[in-house]
Every structure is written in structure tokens, then in C-alpha cells.
Amino acid sequence: MNDEPGNFFEKTPDADLLRYELLNEPLFRSLGHAREAVASWVLDYNHGRPHSVIGYIAPATFGSAAPPMEAST
């Protein structure tokens, strides 16, 4: 496991949730099957699940509702 900054699998609550909900449960038939399962989990996590820290809406909804950031010079 790589604990470099920016790596999702560093010790974060979200990584723990992924491990608990997905990686600890099923037996994957192949690498492709594992990739599909993780991609499906990420899609649900970002588009389907409300997150309390951002007002109980999905991150994708929150991101699309945010005003555009100004470029710093």
C-alpha cells in the first residue's frame, strides 16, 4: 500500500469505508471484475450518497452547485 500524499488508500475514513464495504466482502473473479466493482462503488459514493459534511447531498451535486473558482495569478 502506498501512503504518498494524494493516494486514496492512505489512512482516511473514506479508504476505511471502501475497505469495509467492498474489499473485505466479495471474492473477485478477475482483476477486471475487481475494477468494475470499485468503479461502481466510487460512482455510488460520489453521485448517490449524501455526505453530512456538505449538507447531506452527494459530492457530485455539491461540486456542480459550487461557483467556479477564480484563477490565481
C-alpha positions, 0 to 999 in steps of 0.5 A, a space after each residue: 500500500 502506498 501512503 504518498 500524499 494524494 493516494 486514496 488508500 492512505 489512512 482516511 475514513 473514506 479508504 476505511 469505508 471502501 475497505 469495509 464495504 467492498 474489499 473485505 466482502 466479495 471474492 473477485 473473479 478477475 482483476 477486471 471484475 475487481 475494477 468494475 466493482 470499485 468503479 461502481 462503488 466510487 460512482 455510488 459514493 460520489 453521485 448517490 450518497 449524501 455526505 453530512 459534511 456538505 449538507 447531506 447531498 452527494 459530492 457530485 451535486 455539491 461540486 456542480 452547485 459550487 461557483 467556479 473558482 477564480 484563477 490565481 495569478 
